[in-house]
Amino acid sequence: YIAALDTLDNGALYKTMYDCIVSSVQVLRYFAGWCDKIHGKTIPIKGDY
């Protein structure tokens, strides 16, 4: 449905818009998976920083 709306909106091919949406979902899922992997650890370094 979203691919059809995008096709009507900007005139691109349906297949192109469908592939873009699938890729966008994959990217969102990838970065959402990092949310529980950030632990706030830092690497200690010498000096007053």
Summary of the structure (lengths in Angstrom):
residues: 49
radius of gyration: 19.8
end to end distance: 51.9
largest distance: 58.2
contacts: 79
relative contact order: 0.11
helix: 65%
strand: 0%
